[in-house]
């Protein structure tokens, strides 16, 4: 992960968003920046694929990782990564200062259970035995229990949700395209790594088969026609073993060559995606008023909303319903 000289400034920005001081950013806090798209932004920043831990909230390290990725991608494109981070921070802070500051309840604390107290047994003096008395049975009338009325449940008022509209313009469309290219680039790199691992496994298997063939007497000059002719003589068993080893060797070489071709194609795909990502993540000198930068979280959420609308539709947060205890 790239070093970021703006680490202290990012920590200060995180603290300004963390209204309740819980040490993590919850969806309700992120609404000051992203409105109804806050839940999707939190999922993006907290996602395991982006360096998060998937615990449902955004930590300081996860926010730092996001800005580090901006710097790394910009540096890889031959641009000034530090300038890109500074530009993104400036735009986000302007948005945060304009947004109304709402009170956020502190995180709930788990109740502390107290261990039951043990009481020492009380010894009672022995009772004197009394003669049993015979009493006539008394019939008791059944008791009628009065119905218990439950107190009406009070519903906590729902907090008003601030709606932040993402403009549909050239900058947001450019940011959406950039996000798609970044995802394709990651997928392409993962594919290359998988192909390299498969190629290494096949290469190791090829060496093993070549050693077995050499032990059986097969050389690079050995041909199948030669072994078929040999099989008609007194060394038929040896010829059969050598023929089998030769065929396995040819098949192993064929698999390795095919996997090399797949790896080359995958590497070309990475090069293509890197070029497209570089072209779409270039930023202008003056940031737009409603967008921090082409690679800011606001731009990323515009693309994420378009890509994941069916899988992750935005939902309204509902306040928990407080229940009144039943009357005794």
N, C-alpha and C positions, 0 to 999 in steps of 0.2 A: 504494500500500500504506500502511496506517495506521501512524503512529508508535506505538511501544510503550515506555512509560516503564519497563517491567520487563525491558528488554533485558539488563542485566547479570545479573539474577537468572536469566533463561532461559539465558544462556551458562554460568553456574555449574551449573545443573541439567544442561545438556548434558555438561559436563565430568564430572559425577558418574556419568552413564550410560556415558560413553566409558571403559571400564575399561582397555583396552589403549593409550589415548592416541593412536589413529590419526588423530584429527581428524574422524572420521565414525562414525555409529552403524550397526553391523552387526546382522543378525537375531539372532545369538546374544546380543548385548548387550541388545536390546529384549525378550528373553524374560524378563528380570527384572521387567518391567512387565506384559507381555501374554501370557506363556506360549506356548501352541501357536498363538496368533493373531498372534505377532510378525511373521511373514512378510507377512501381509495388511496389518498396520499400516504396515510399512516401505514397501510398495507404494503405500499411500494418501498417506503423507507425501512420498514421492519422486516421486509422479506429476506429469507435466508439466501436467496440468490444474489442479493445486493449487499451481503455482509451482515445482515441482521440476524436476530435469534428467534423471530416469530412469536414473541410473547404477547403481542397485541398492543404494545405501547412503543414509543420511539425514545431510545436512550440517547445520551449525549454522544456516546461513541458511534451510534448509528447515524446521527446527523453529521458528525465529523467525517464518517466514511463516505457519505453522499458528496460532501464538498471535495474530499480527496479524489473521488472518481471524476468530478468535473475537471480538476486540475490535471489528473493523469491523461484523460482523453484529449484535453486541449493541448498539453505538452506533446502528446503523440502525434497530433496534427501539425506540429511545428509552430504553434502559437504560444502566447504567454499565459500559462496556466494560472499563475498568481493573479494576474489581472482579471481573468475570467471569474475566479473565486471572489475577488473584491467587488466586482461588478454585480454578481449574483447576490451577495450579502447586502449591498447597498439598496438594490431594488426591493428585496424582501423586507428590509427594515423600514423603508418608506411605506410599504403596504401595512406593516404591523402598527406603525405609529398612527395611520389613518383609521384603523379598525377600532371600534369601541371595546373597552376592556371590561369583560364580564367576570363576576366572581365565580370561581370554580371550587366546589367542595373539596376538602382534603381527602386523601385516600382513606377508606375505612380500615380500622384496625381490628385484627382478629381478637375475639373475646378471650380473656385469660381464665382458664378453668382452675378453680381452687380444689386442692385435694381434700376429701372428706375428713373431718376430725374424728378421731377415735376417742370415745368416752370410756373411762374405766367402769367396769361393772359394779353396781351397788349391791352389797350384801345385805339381805334382810334377815332379821331375827326369825327363828323358827316359830310358826304359829301353833297354838294349842289346838288339838283336835276337838271339834265340837260334834255333838250328835247330829245326825242329819235330820232336817225338818222336812216334813211332807207338806207341800203347798199345792193348792188347787191350781190347775193351769188357767192362765188368764189369756183370753183371746183379745188381741189388739186389732183395732180397725185399720185398714190399709191407709197409708199416708198419701195424700195428694201433693205432688210436687208442683210448685209454681213454675210456669215456663220462664226460661231465661231469655231475656231480650238482648240481642247483640247490638252493640253500638254501630252506627253506620260507618262504612269505610270512607276515609278521606283520601282523595287522590291528590298527589302533589302536583302543583301547577307545572305545565311543560315550559321549559325554557324556550324563548323565542330563538329561532334559528336564523342566523344572518346568511343571506344569500349573496354570494359573490359570483357575478357573471363572468365567464371566460370569453373574451372577444373572439369572434370568428374572422380572423384577418390573416394576412400573409405571414406574420411572425408566428402566430399560434400554429398555423398549418405547417410551417417550416419546423417548428419544435416537435410536432407530432411525427413528422417524417423522420426527424433525427432520432426520436425514441425508438421507432420501428427499426431503423438501421442499427442502432446500438444493440437491440435484442438479437437481430439476425447475426451481428458480429459475434456476440457471446455464444450463440448456438453453433456458429461455424467453427469457432475455436474449440468448443467442446467436442465437436465431431472430429476435428483434426487430432486432438489428444486421444480419442478412442481409436482412430485409425492407426496411430503410431503404436499404441499398446498392442493392437491386433497384429500389426506388422512384426513387432518384436517377438511375439509369441510364435508366429509362423517361421520367423528366421531361426529361432532356437530349435524348433521342431525340424527344420530343414538340416541344420548342422547335425542333429542326432541321427537323422535318416542317412545322411551322407557318410557318417562314421560307421553305421551298420553296413552300408553298401560296400564301403572300402574293406571292412573286415571280411565280407563275403567274397571279395576278389573283384568287385566292380570298379572300373576306372572310368575316366572321362571318355576314353576311346572305345569302351565296350558298347556293342550294338545288340539289338534284339535278334537280328538275323544271325549273328555269330552265336548267340546263346541257344537259339532254336536248332541250329545245326549241331551244336555240342550236346543237346538233349537227346539226340538219336544215337549217341555213343555210350560208352561205359560210364561216363560222368553225368548221367541224366539227372540224378538227385541234386548234384552240385549246380548244374545248369538251371534247374527249376528255382533253387534258392536265389541264385544270382539274378535271374530274370525278374523275380518278384521284387528284389531290392532295387533293381534298375527302374522298374515301373513306379515304385514308391518315391524314388528320388526325383524322377521327372515330374510327378504330380506335385511334390512339395515345392519344386522350383516354380512351377506354373502358378501355384497359389500365392507365393511370395511376389512374383511379378505383377499379378492382378491386384494385390493389396497395395503395392507401390503406386500403381496407376490411380487407385482410389484416393490414396493419401495426397498425391500431386493435385488431383481435382479439388480435394477439400482445402488444400493450402491456397489454391487460386481463388476459391470462394472467400476465404478470409481476407485475401488481398483486395478483392472487389468490395467486400463489405466495409473494410477499413477506409477505402477511398471514398465511398459514398457517405460514410459517417463524418469524415473530415470535411466534405463539401457542405453538409447540412448543419454542422455545428459551428460554422463561422458566425461571429456576432458583429453587429454594427457599432460605430463609435458612440452613438447616443441610444441608450436603452429606451424602449417604448414606455409610455406612462403606466400602462396596465400590465406590463410583463417585466420581470426582473432581468431575464436574459433568455437566449434561445435554448439554454439547457437548464433553466431554473426549475424548481419544483412546480411552479404554477404552469409552466409550459408542459412539463412531463405529465401532469394530471390531465391536461387537455387531451393528450395523446392516449393516456391510460384509459380515460373515460370512453374514448372512441373504440379502443381495442377490446376492452373488457366489459362493455355495457351489458351483454347478455349473461356473462358469467358472474359479474359482481355488480348488480344494479345498486345504486345508492339507496340506503334505507334511513328512515327518520329515527333518531334516538329517542326512546321513551323513558321518562323518569320512572323509577320504581314506585309501586303503589304501597303506601304505608298503611298497615292494618292496625286497627285499634284492638287492644286486648279484650277478650270476652268478659262480660260482667259476671261477677261471682254471685 
